[in-house]
Amino acid sequence: MLTKMAGALIIRHVLELEPLVSLSADELTARLTPAVQGHLDGVAEGTDAPLAQPGHHR
């Protein structure tokens, strides 16, 4: 979760790459929210599959 947020920050403010530079804060939040929420809920992004837990193998 933190790596996605850090990546978005670096792309938007350091590298200044599109499309993140031209997105409003609300649009960027809307795009990042599903990934962050998935991590908080413990499911893989875009699926209902649980995230792998440290020490647990699938």
DAWOTA-V262704 format. One record per backbone hydrogen bond with DSSP energy under -1.0 kcal/mol. NH is the residue of the N-H (numbers start at 0). CO is the residue of the C=O. If there is no record, write none. Layout:
{{NH & CO} {NH & CO}}
//
This chain:
{{4 & 0} {5 & 1} {6 & 2} {7 & 3} {8 & 4} {9 & 5} {10 & 6} {11 & 7} {12 & 8} {13 & 9} {14 & 9} {16 & 10} {20 & 16} {27 & 23} {28 & 24} {29 & 25} {30 & 26} {31 & 27} {32 & 28} {35 & 31} {36 & 32} {37 & 33} {38 & 34} {39 & 35} {40 & 36} {41 & 37} {42 & 37} {43 & 48} {46 & 43} {50 & 41} {55 & 52}}
//
